[in-house]
Amino acid sequence: MPNILVLHMKEFRYTPEGHLIKLDLRLKWQEYLDASKFAFTSQGKLYELFAIVKHSGTSHSGHYTCIAKRKHPFENKRAWVNFDDDYTDQIKQEVKFIEDSYLLFYKKVDMPTSSLVIYSDLSDH
């Protein structure tokens, strides 16, 4: 199983007339994903969600944003942060439903978090 698992959500479909339309799906995601149904080995089956790319708009135009988990700079905990161009905001409430989800990024639970850039202290950059 890979260290990083990226799930691409089907966001568009063609109508019988051949027009491309966006599927406005509301996804309920889980913070942990058990991939044992898809694994051929007995190790490395549990994944933790660490980022979501969202696409708002239509099938012809739109805007991409990202929600990512990062380490809090002063406390020993992680927080979800919304990244939208120049705007960055910590998400204060627990979010279980994400509209316009396009890509889900999971990491293996036994993978060291120090190897992920998203967990590093961003104030050094």
Summary of the structure (lengths in Angstrom):
residues: 125
radius of gyration: 16.4
end to end distance: 31.7
largest distance: 55.1
contacts: 275
relative contact order: 0.27
helix: 10%
strand: 49%
